[in-house]
Amino acid sequence: MALFGKKKAETSCCGGLQASNESSNCCGKKIEGICCIKVLGSGCKSCHQLYDNAKKAAEGIEVEYITDLQKIMEYGVMSMPALVINDKVVSQGRTLDISQITELIKQAAVYQED
């Protein structure tokens, strides 16, 4: 949260800077068909667990952890934690294990190739 209405620049999933009022920060650079992975959460234990599992499953792909409620609402997520791959919500309201996340990443990569 910024003081006095100033918005700070945030790092996108691909390492670039962007203004925080944009809805999508996926730059389009793909690693094995995946451009970005995000975990949406409030900062609770389940959200942190999903983030840790996603980092382990992603292997070389940066995983972004978003706690800003306004950004979370832009994805239409009603229950957290949520997992977003290539700017598409693939899971919400569950803490997935590493193998489940790996499978979702593979499915997203195959979908991008088609």
Secondary structure, DSSP 8 states (H G I E B T S, - for coil): --GGG----EE-TTS-EE-TT-S-------BTTB--EEEE--S-HHHHHHHHHHHHHHSSS-EEEE--HHHHHHTT--SSSEEEETTEEEEESS---HHHHHHHHHHHHHHHH-
